[in-house]
Amino acid sequence: MRRRIVTINEQTCIGCGLCLPDCPTLALGIPDGKSRLLDDRLCDGCGACVSACPEGALRVTEREARPFDLCRAIGRVRSAGECAVRGLLAYLEGCGDEALLSRARDLLGTVPDEPAGPG
């Protein structure tokens, strides 16, 4: 299927990792010194990573890719911890796609409240 997905220019990428924290689905990694899309099913094509790249190595293009897999993305985010789960939910809330947000919440189950601050 054709859809929007991140593309990384290997010649331009310096492997700094600044794109990683901006990816709400944790679709990016640096397995060999360059940023890589770890699994095209994890990328929803939002482009949050693009502006973080100081070299302009990332862009969102429409191309052939497997469909975005919310279950796979949630599995990856869940394994990264509660902070990553909260980040994904915040991202989905901002997208305005209530059906996708509702499905993510159903798949995640209950997410604990923020811990109380000092006090």
C-alpha atoms as a printed R data frame, in Angstrom:
    type eleno elety resid chain resno       x      y      z
1   ATOM     1    CA   MET     A     1   0.000  0.000  0.000
2   ATOM     2    CA   ARG     A     2   1.129  3.587 -0.577
3   ATOM     3    CA   ARG     A     3   1.209  5.801  2.487
4   ATOM     4    CA   ARG     A     4   3.154  8.578  4.205
5   ATOM     5    CA   ILE     A     5   6.260  7.282  5.973
6   ATOM     6    CA   VAL     A     6   9.647  8.619  7.051
7   ATOM     7    CA   THR     A     7  12.586  8.239  4.681
8   ATOM     8    CA   ILE     A     8  16.185  8.660  5.851
9   ATOM     9    CA   ASN     A     9  19.054  9.782  3.636
10  ATOM    10    CA   GLU     A    10  21.987  7.582  4.689
11  ATOM    11    CA   GLN     A    11  24.569  9.913  3.157
12  ATOM    12    CA   THR     A    12  23.303 12.912  5.129
13  ATOM    13    CA   CYS     A    13  22.534 11.216  8.476
14  ATOM    14    CA   ILE     A    14  25.314 11.703 11.025
15  ATOM    15    CA   GLY     A    15  23.828  9.309 13.595
16  ATOM    16    CA   CYS     A    16  23.371 11.959 16.276
17  ATOM    17    CA   GLY     A    17  20.108 10.440 17.522
18  ATOM    18    CA   LEU     A    18  18.272 13.744 17.907
19  ATOM    19    CA   CYS     A    19  15.371 12.318 15.892
20  ATOM    20    CA   LEU     A    20  14.751  9.417 18.286
21  ATOM    21    CA   PRO     A    21  13.042 11.225 21.188
22  ATOM    22    CA   ASP     A    22  10.589 12.934 18.831
23  ATOM    23    CA   CYS     A    23   9.223  9.668 17.412
24  ATOM    24    CA   PRO     A    24   6.097  8.824 19.440
25  ATOM    25    CA   THR     A    25   5.983  5.232 18.184
26  ATOM    26    CA   LEU     A    26   9.718  4.543 18.680
27  ATOM    27    CA   ALA     A    27  10.016  3.540 15.030
28  ATOM    28    CA   LEU     A    28  13.581  4.858 14.738
29  ATOM    29    CA   GLY     A    29  16.844  3.495 16.052
30  ATOM    30    CA   ILE     A    30  20.577  3.738 15.453
31  ATOM    31    CA   PRO     A    31  21.654  0.112 15.091
32  ATOM    32    CA   ASP     A    32  24.775  0.789 13.008
33  ATOM    33    CA   GLY     A    33  25.733  4.413 13.515
34  ATOM    34    CA   LYS     A    34  22.979  5.855 11.297
35  ATOM    35    CA   SER     A    35  19.331  6.523 12.020
36  ATOM    36    CA   ARG     A    36  17.145  3.739 10.667
37  ATOM    37    CA   LEU     A    37  13.450  3.049 10.388
38  ATOM    38    CA   LEU     A    38  13.367 -0.158 12.419
39  ATOM    39    CA   ASP     A    39  10.050 -1.397 11.072
40  ATOM    40    CA   ASP     A    40   7.831  0.450  8.610
41  ATOM    41    CA   ARG     A    41   4.767 -0.835 10.485
42  ATOM    42    CA   LEU     A    42   5.830  1.307 13.466
43  ATOM    43    CA   CYS     A    43   5.906  4.594 11.526
44  ATOM    44    CA   ASP     A    44   2.597  6.407 11.142
45  ATOM    45    CA   GLY     A    45   4.146  9.116  8.961
46  ATOM    46    CA   CYS     A    46   3.560 11.965 11.415
47  ATOM    47    CA   GLY     A    47   6.955 13.536 10.676
48  ATOM    48    CA   ALA     A    48   7.712 14.578 14.258
49  ATOM    49    CA   CYS     A    49  11.285 13.358 13.787
50  ATOM    50    CA   VAL     A    50  11.952 15.464 10.683
51  ATOM    51    CA   SER     A    51  12.402 18.845 12.358
52  ATOM    52    CA   ALA     A    52  14.759 17.378 14.981
53  ATOM    53    CA   CYS     A    53  17.385 16.429 12.397
54  ATOM    54    CA   PRO     A    54  20.149 19.060 12.197
55  ATOM    55    CA   GLU     A    55  21.310 17.676  8.841
56  ATOM    56    CA   GLY     A    56  17.927 17.459  7.093
57  ATOM    57    CA   ALA     A    57  18.387 13.716  6.563
58  ATOM    58    CA   LEU     A    58  14.779 12.817  7.374
59  ATOM    59    CA   ARG     A    59  11.665 13.561  5.393
60  ATOM    60    CA   VAL     A    60   8.198 12.128  5.041
61  ATOM    61    CA   THR     A    61   7.336 10.757  1.639
62  ATOM    62    CA   GLU     A    62   4.495  8.782  0.180
63  ATOM    63    CA   ARG     A    63   5.753  5.376 -0.837
64  ATOM    64    CA   GLU     A    64   5.022  1.680 -0.714
65  ATOM    65    CA   ALA     A    65   5.047  0.425  2.871
66  ATOM    66    CA   ARG     A    66   3.236 -2.056  5.043
67  ATOM    67    CA   PRO     A    67   0.266 -0.565  6.926
68  ATOM    68    CA   PHE     A    68   0.849  1.206 10.254
69  ATOM    69    CA   ASP     A    69   0.340 -1.356 13.034
70  ATOM    70    CA   LEU     A    70  -0.908  0.260 16.239
71  ATOM    71    CA   CYS     A    71  -0.636 -3.037 18.169
72  ATOM    72    CA   ARG     A    72   3.029 -3.416 17.193
73  ATOM    73    CA   ALA     A    73   3.744  0.227 18.059
74  ATOM    74    CA   ILE     A    74   2.064 -0.151 21.450
75  ATOM    75    CA   GLY     A    75   4.102 -3.279 22.169
76  ATOM    76    CA   ARG     A    76   7.317 -1.397 21.440
77  ATOM    77    CA   VAL     A    77   6.268  1.660 23.431
78  ATOM    78    CA   ARG     A    78   5.043 -0.431 26.364
79  ATOM    79    CA   SER     A    79   8.401 -2.222 26.579
80  ATOM    80    CA   ALA     A    80  10.122  1.198 26.790
81  ATOM    81    CA   GLY     A    81   8.218  2.110 29.954
82  ATOM    82    CA   GLU     A    82   5.451  4.266 31.318
83  ATOM    83    CA   CYS     A    83   6.926  7.546 30.103
84  ATOM    84    CA   ALA     A    84   6.935  6.271 26.503
85  ATOM    85    CA   VAL     A    85   3.329  5.083 26.887
86  ATOM    86    CA   ARG     A    86   2.284  8.509 28.126
87  ATOM    87    CA   GLY     A    87   4.121 10.129 25.225
88  ATOM    88    CA   LEU     A    88   2.301  7.966 22.688
89  ATOM    89    CA   LEU     A    89  -1.078  8.720 24.257
90  ATOM    90    CA   ALA     A    90  -0.326 12.451 24.330
91  ATOM    91    CA   TYR     A    91   0.670 12.291 20.673
92  ATOM    92    CA   LEU     A    92  -2.523 10.426 19.742
93  ATOM    93    CA   GLU     A    93  -4.631 12.927 21.690
94  ATOM    94    CA   GLY     A    94  -3.049 15.739 19.686
95  ATOM    95    CA   CYS     A    95  -3.785 13.984 16.374
96  ATOM    96    CA   GLY     A    96  -7.503 14.351 16.895
97  ATOM    97    CA   ASP     A    97  -8.278 10.812 15.689
98  ATOM    98    CA   GLU     A    98 -10.616  9.744 18.482
99  ATOM    99    CA   ALA     A    99 -11.052  6.224 17.102
100 ATOM   100    CA   LEU     A   100  -7.290  5.604 17.067
101 ATOM   101    CA   LEU     A   101  -6.891  7.093 20.550
102 ATOM   102    CA   SER     A   102  -9.739  4.974 21.886
103 ATOM   103    CA   ARG     A   103  -8.257  1.833 20.341
104 ATOM   104    CA   ALA     A   104  -4.848  2.628 21.828
105 ATOM   105    CA   ARG     A   105  -6.354  3.140 25.268
106 ATOM   106    CA   ASP     A   106  -8.230 -0.160 24.970
107 ATOM   107    CA   LEU     A   107  -5.054 -1.981 23.938
108 ATOM   108    CA   LEU     A   108  -3.010 -0.387 26.715
109 ATOM   109    CA   GLY     A   109  -5.520 -0.879 29.479
110 ATOM   110    CA   THR     A   110  -5.180  1.359 32.514
111 ATOM   111    CA   VAL     A   111  -2.225  3.737 32.574
112 ATOM   112    CA   PRO     A   112  -1.340  4.786 36.126
113 ATOM   113    CA   ASP     A   113  -1.703  8.429 37.088
114 ATOM   114    CA   GLU     A   114   1.375 10.626 37.230
115 ATOM   115    CA   PRO     A   115   3.301 10.121 40.456
116 ATOM   116    CA   ALA     A   116   2.715 12.790 43.062
117 ATOM   117    CA   GLY     A   117   5.398 15.442 43.227
118 ATOM   118    CA   PRO     A   118   7.301 16.316 46.395
119 ATOM   119    CA   GLY     A   119   5.275 17.839 48.834
